Amino acid sequence: MSKRHLVIFGSFVALVLAAFVLFWLTDVQPPWSRPVATTKSEPVIWVNKWKKPPARVRHLAFPSVAMGHKVGVSILPPAHQQPAPLIIFLHGRGGDETTDLPAFMSLMRKVVAVHGLPEPLVVFPNGGMTGYRSAMMDMIAEELLPYIEKHYRILPERRHRLVAGFSMGGGGAVRMVLQYPHLFGGAVSWGGGVWHRNAALFESVAARGELLRQLDPQFLLVNGSEDRPNGFLPLTEVFQQVDVGYQRITMDGVGHDMGVYLAGSTEIFAGFLRALWLETH
């Protein structure tokens, strides 16, 4: 490598390090932690069509007042006719209401068959690129959940109502349960995280510590060793201060791959669900 090339390479490294230090020392969120703003060239398609819909899946163009338009929602009822637990699964960036059902239901079938847990009703809303904040969070908790309660037989207790997700959806699931702990019994995140300088979130959790202790929502936070293993560390430090129940797990050698996460989570997820659904609280 010539001297000129070494100088150019050194300058590039210096710029990268300077940018990292700037994000770390200031309250500015790096681009990868922000909700992605859509552009005219990349519009969100809010209601998508299934190419090969799985058996029993029901697809809705759900009219949302909070969002101001219809939102695609896929609903997979259980095969049995008894009241069922509810899981709302939130996709990651680039997904929609059709993308994550096959992988998640593959995990769910293993958990039900091997560990004898009740088959849940699972709902997959289209979150676009919202990060499941603001209107989208309100739509799910205040509009979609009442619709599910009215039209499907689900168990009424909070501990039988769970929000889960991958990546953007994982962080969204955690924030949703923290915002609505009176509606949900817990959250599961694969490959998610929160911005380490999110003071508003941390202060909100601390301020609502007594309420969270009373309602006792549970959190399962799974990250790969190659995928932000400390993505939830700042939040769990606040959890410890206010005595919120959580498990933070690092999967060795796993990067940002939903299929790998879910394939390796049967025992972890089953144990979490067993404690939440079957054990006395």
Secondary structure, DSSP 8 states (H G I E B T S, - for coil): --HHHHHHHHHHHHHHHHHHHHHHHSS---GGGS-----TTS---SS---SS--TT-EEEEEEETTTTEEEEEEEE--SS-S-B-EEEEE--TT--TTTSHHHHHHHHHHHHHHH-----EEEEE--TTSTT-HHHHHIIIIIIHHHHHHHS-B--SGGGEEEEEETHHHHHHHHHHHH-TTT-SEEEEES----TT-HHHHHHHHHTHHHHHHH--EEEEEEETTS-TTTTHHHHHHHHHHT-EEEEEEETT--S-HHHHHHT-HHHHHHHHHHHHTS--
